[in-house]
Amino acid sequence: MRRDLGPAELGDLLGLPLVAVMATYRADGSVLLSPVWHRWHDNGFDVAIGPNDVKLRHLRRDPRMSVLVYDHEPPYRGLEARGQARLAFDGATEAIASMAVRYLGPDDGPAYAETAGDGSVLVRLEPTELRGWDFADDFA
């Protein structure tokens, strides 16, 4: 297993339409894991969430978050990013449009984006810690 890999060493992993896992913290300190669409943009993750989403309440109280993206097929690459989330009300519509096309394609993505962006919040994670890996050597 190769360890301590950064985004550039993981090839196209962060550009693939893989559903990521986002971790936020509940008031009691336990972790909520949520599947999310994401995009890797300017050395950080963007995730758009609705204005009434429980994840937004968590992040307003405690901005710590993690995002995990990983392959389900060999060489089983992955990247975990941890840090403090920044919340923005500007940019969510554009992020949703970009992600919708990536996940749903050029035909269905724009239609979905038109209905999903109202009141959404852009969650930005510029990681302070990264943990990347792959099993490429094991499959050579």
Secondary structure in CASP SS format (residue, H / E / C, confidence):
PFRMAT SS
TARGET T0000
AUTHOR 0000-0000-0000
METHOD secondary structure of the structure
MODEL  1
M C 1.00
R E 1.00
R E 1.00
D E 1.00
L E 1.00
G C 1.00
P H 1.00
A H 1.00
E H 1.00
L H 1.00
G C 1.00
D C 1.00
L H 1.00
L H 1.00
G H 1.00
L C 1.00
P C 1.00
L C 1.00
V C 1.00
A E 1.00
V E 1.00
M E 1.00
A E 1.00
T E 1.00
Y E 1.00
R C 1.00
A C 1.00
D C 1.00
G C 1.00
S C 1.00
V E 1.00
L E 1.00
L E 1.00
S E 1.00
P E 1.00
V E 1.00
W C 1.00
H C 1.00
R E 1.00
W E 1.00
H E 1.00
D C 1.00
N C 1.00
G E 1.00
F E 1.00
D E 1.00
V E 1.00
A E 1.00
I E 1.00
G C 1.00
P C 1.00
N C 1.00
D C 1.00
V H 1.00
K H 1.00
L H 1.00
R H 1.00
H H 1.00
L H 1.00
R H 1.00
R H 1.00
D C 1.00
P C 1.00
R E 1.00
M E 1.00
S E 1.00
V E 1.00
L E 1.00
V E 1.00
Y E 1.00
D C 1.00
H C 1.00
E C 1.00
P C 1.00
P C 1.00
Y C 1.00
R C 1.00
G E 1.00
L E 1.00
E E 1.00
A E 1.00
R E 1.00
G E 1.00
Q E 1.00
A E 1.00
R E 1.00
L E 1.00
A E 1.00
F C 1.00
D C 1.00
G C 1.00
A H 1.00
T H 1.00
E H 1.00
A H 1.00
I H 1.00
A H 1.00
S H 1.00
M H 1.00
A H 1.00
V H 1.00
R H 1.00
Y H 1.00
L H 1.00
G H 1.00
P H 1.00
D H 1.00
D H 1.00
G H 1.00
P H 1.00
A H 1.00
Y H 1.00
A H 1.00
E H 1.00
T H 1.00
A H 1.00
G C 1.00
D C 1.00
G C 1.00
S C 1.00
V E 1.00
L E 1.00
V E 1.00
R E 1.00
L E 1.00
E C 1.00
P C 1.00
T C 1.00
E E 1.00
L E 1.00
R E 1.00
G E 1.00
W E 1.00
D E 1.00
F C 1.00
A H 1.00
D H 1.00
D H 1.00
F H 1.00
A C 1.00
END
